[in-house]
Amino acid sequence: MKDDLRSTDRYWLANYLESQLDLLESRHALEVISTHFSALWDTEEDLTRMCECH
């Protein structure tokens, strides 16, 4: 079953530009959401470590 799903995903990604764009859009949304919640929950120690690293 898993192999069938993987091959179907590969087929759609390889043959339909819209599916590639949808995947990129979904990834971007997840990154934005993750960043947002990370910023909400950061501590002074986290901020200090980030400033030191960047």
C-alpha positions, 0 to 999 in steps of 0.5 A: 500500500505504501509503495502505491501511495509513493508512486502516485505521489511521484507521478503527480509531482513529476507530471503536474506543475500545480502539484509541485506548487501546492507542495511548495506552498504547503511547505512554506505555510508550515515553516511560517506557522512553526516560526510564529509559534517558536517566536511566541514561546521563546525565552530570554535564553533562546533569544540570547543564543539566537543572537550569538549564533547569527 
